Amino acid sequence: MPFHKIDPEEEIRKAIKKNLELAKEIEKADAEYKELKARKENTDKEIKKAIEYFNGYGSPYDELVIGILEKQVPKKVIRTKTISQACPVCKSAVNWKYCSNCGQRLTY
């Protein structure tokens, strides 16, 4: 197999070009992350407003509606010694965005 002559300047140009492309991808991903985070925060605020609204509404379904809305507000999972993570509401083992036992939305 013959050896190919390596042009250091060309290799540097390629590396710089690749680095710039990666930097652009990182900037784009960061902007998308910030947009999604802002949308999530707005959604959480809307859910909390709805809970406050229904809390004093006086309907016989208040508890049901509030309970359903509260399940949508993410709660931090509990880290345990026996199982890796547990639902903060029902203490069941979890490994997903929602508890499969009680339906609570989770954050890690």
N, C-alpha and C positions, 0 to 999 in steps of 0.2 A: 504494500500500500504506500503510495508516494506521499510525501509530506507537502502540505500546501503552505505557501508563504502567507503569513498573517500580517495584514496592514494594521498597525496599532491605531492609527488615526481613524480608519474606517470602523474598527471595532468600537472605538470611543463614540463615534457618531451614532452607531447603531444603539449603543447602550443609552446615550442621552435621549434619542428618539423614543426608545422603549420606556424610559423613565418618565418622559413627558406624557406619553399615552396613559401610563398607569396613574400619574397625578391627575389627569383629566377624569379618568374613571372614578378615582377616589372622591374628587370634588362632586361629581354627579351623584354618586352613592350617598355622600354626606348630605347633599341637598334633598334627595329623596327621603332619607332618614328623618331629617328635620321636619319635612312636610308631613310625613306619616305620624311623627310624634305630636305635632301640633293638632292634627286631626283627631288623634286619640284623646288628647287632653280636652279638646272641645266636646267630644262625645261624652267623656266622663263628666264634664261640667253639666251638660244637658241632662244626663241621667240623674245627677244629684239635684238639679232644679226640679225635675219631675217628681223625685222622692219628696222634696220639700212641699211641692204643690199638693200632692195627693195625701200627705201627712195630715193636713188640716181640712181636707175636703168634706169629710163627713159621710162618705159613701160606705155601704156595707162591704164593699170590695176593697176598701183602703188597705187592709193588711195584706191581702193577696197581691195587689198591684205594687205596694211598697216592697214586699218580699221578692217579687219577680225583678223589680228594678235593682234592688240591692244585690242580687246575684250577678248583675252585669258590671258592678263596680269591682275591679280586680282587687283581690286580697293577696298578700304575700304568703307564699307557702311556708310551712314550718319545716325546718331541717331537724331530723331526729337521728338518734344513734341506731335504732333498730331497723327503720326503713329510711330510705334516702330523703323522701319528702312527704309531707302530709298536708291535707286540706286544713286550713285554719278554722273552718266551720264544723266539719263532721269528723275530722282526724283520719280520714281514709287515705291510703297510699295513693299518690298522684304522680303523673308524669306527662301531663298535657296542659293545654290552656284552660281547660274546664275540668272540674272534679266530676268523675263518672258516677259518683254516688249521689251527690246533692246538687250538682249543676253550677256550683260557685265558679265564677271567672277567677283565674289565678294569674299571679305574676311571680316571676322567679328572681 
